[in-house]
Amino acid sequence: MLTPDEIGRLRDFCDEWFGAADTDEMPASVFLRTPELARIPLREDVVALLKTVYGESYVLYPNFIVRKNLYVGWHIDPAFAGPDKRYVWKPGFLHFQCVIYLQDNDRELGGGLDVISGSHRPVLRFISGRSPFGYYGVQFARRLLMPRAKHTLRIRAGDLVIWHGRAVHRSTPMRRQTREAKYALFFSTGQRDRFATNQFLADMVGHRYQLKKGATQYSPRYAELPDLHYPDAFPPEMVESATKHSVEVVTL
Ligand SMILES: O=C(O)CCC(=O)C(=O)O
């Protein structure tokens, strides 16, 4: 999606911003007041690509963020994991997390994303717990198949990567040190569905306090989300583009 020039300018901007900040997360309020970042989620080509999976309309959430040097292990995004998230397994559920990387992905140096392909599907639908293979057969098949499903995505700087909310993924690990910072621009989108939208928004706000290693931590990037109202907190160019493309921007 991004040209080498755009990538260079954005990397320079990130070097400067993160150089002066005491965080590795650039919050949505900064993202929205930086025209070169703010225009990306609603660019014509980005919207066109998302419409190939959503159809004519979808929702865009306010949790824009740029992260520096994020390296995280295998997981499902917390908004979609856990026993209270049954709705994410309903047949029509569709939510894509979106990221644009500002460097190539590399098996040695990292920089992008690994996925377990097919992990967003109901567990091995074709060998279910009700199958003649029984529970242990299912576990055996999972062990056998899962390692083969691990993929390091071939990503070039400026590519847009979208992953289904239920997909198991991780940062491609950095196996060899590199001096280049890893930068990634994230935003979230979903199918128009009032229940799913409310769940996701509520979940994000709930994340302003997080329990980590037994202690409660405050997360400014989530805490500011209730104050980012659409359209007031958004640049006019984004509002115009959202209206033109029938993208519903949903805020609290
Ligand atoms: O971009 C990455 O390195 C991983 C991103 C990720 O796992 C996430 O945002 O949930």
The ligand as an ORCA input file, in Angstrom:
! r2SCAN-3c Opt
* xyz 0 1
  O       2.909     -7.217     14.525
  C       3.280     -8.008     15.373
  O       4.455     -8.212     15.625
  C       2.278     -8.803     16.172
  C       0.982     -8.097     16.334
  C       0.053     -8.851     17.201
  O       0.238     -9.988     17.491
  C      -1.167     -8.199     17.680
  O      -1.351     -7.002     17.489
  O      -1.995     -8.897     18.282
*
